[in-house]
């Protein structure tokens, strides 16, 4: 038998760049084309920058859905598909439903599946034990239909849709005993005695319940009609009927409306456990993304939540991944960076190649599986390669990147120089953007030993756009370091055409680190690095080596 369908999230790194987004889309498409029973969906781990947005729009794609965590959520638990009940349902019918479904909690919903409340078996038990509350039928505006159903009876006279609005529940024995107890509007349980039935009617009872399947004479029927008294016949004796009748009240009279512990399908299992820790219930209503009732989840099911299945592209560093990765099942990693700190609980396919872009690896995988690349997918993959290799100018660019890029350009019909210029220009556009947005458009966190630092990069086709970005982002670096909880942050403002990077920084000791790592002098808070365009190959390795030397000197 085929394996059950799973949803697999294909995710790039935090603060996603063009390669991260486009590779996720391209690989999800390929995996779905290979035709197994899983469903692969591309996801983004952050906001899409303008360069990526340009590529997506140019080739007709919407942004992938955002995913911020892969911790198990309520949607990953076994949610019991139990229909909501109407507020007018009787307690008896609700109790019967509980027995049928094996649950001790029912949810009350309206016609639009909005949650109105819930009722537990304990609430029904408490209502049944309150034998001294003789006015509960009227106070709860109980319908005659509920009474008939609960008593397994038949309405001989009256409107089943009407409700009891006044009076108490009484048991009629003899006229002498009833004279001082039965009042106008009461609901009276009687037996087969004509005198008792007639006396209850003449006392202006709102309804008489004739027990034991007793006969009701035409005279009593006529009298009841004149007095506006309803008549219900039940096969139960007066003892059983008197015990059951309080169970005919609607659940709305006893349901919980306030303080309901309800869980969203997107609530993490860890948060759900904390939320329900002090609750007396075992079942909890689940609400979907639109706030509509979806079903029930039980406490035990939280312990058996399914792990999310993920494929990571364009990263294999824990600091660059979404939250909760340790609680997910990593199926594959496709990357072109150094091997980092992600660990897997089980063996996973790990394809890591020293090329300039993840999409180059994907292009190769497409060839290996003999899968035709559609023009729009080819356009995204070309965009990723152009972005990561700076249009083949980066030292990370390999002959395989060039071969892949040229093949993809042929498939999607784009001219590489003109398209890459347009894409880079779109990414450099600062109109309406904040320093925070520009800073995070391509920012990654790295660590070596006790040292932890972040490096961002922006690529620019003109000096004016580069200088404008420096003016905007430079003053923000201190705030960014605080927000990211990093002692040092660096930012590369890379001129694509001249292959030069102006390197800005913030943090105590950062200036000395730059001098030692790159052998340059720092002036006015900036280091100029000719020929440096690659964060992965030309910036991060020297910084890592320098931090290691500093730690060795301190030890």
Secondary structure, 3 states (H helix, E strand, C coil): CCCCCCEEEEECCCCCCHHHHHHHHHHHHHHHHCCCCCEEEEEECCCCCHHHHHHHHHCCCCCCEECCECCCEHHHCCCECCCCECCCCEHHHHHHHHHHHCCCEEEEECCCCCEEEEEEHHHHHHHHHCCCCCCHHHHCCCEHHHHHHHCCCEEEECCCCCECCCCCEEECCCHHHHCCCCCCCCEEEECCCHHHHHHHHHCCCCEEEECCCCCCCHHHHHHHHHHCCEEEECCCCHHHHHHHHHHHCEHHHCCECCCCCCEECCCEHHHHHHHHCCCCCCEEEEECCCCCEEEEEEHHHHCCCCCCEEEEECCCCHHHCCECHHHCEEEEEEECCCCCCCCCCCCCEEEECCCCCHHHHHHHHHHHCCCCCCHHHHHHHHHHHHHHHCCCCCCCCCHHHHHHHHHHHHHHCCCHHHHHHHHHHHHHCCCCCCHHHHHHHHEEEEEECCEEEEEEEEEECCHHHHHHHHHHHHHHHHHHHHHHCCCEEEEEEEECCCCEEEEEEECCCHHHHHHHHHCCCCECCEEEEECCCCHHHHHHHHHHHHHHHHHHHHC
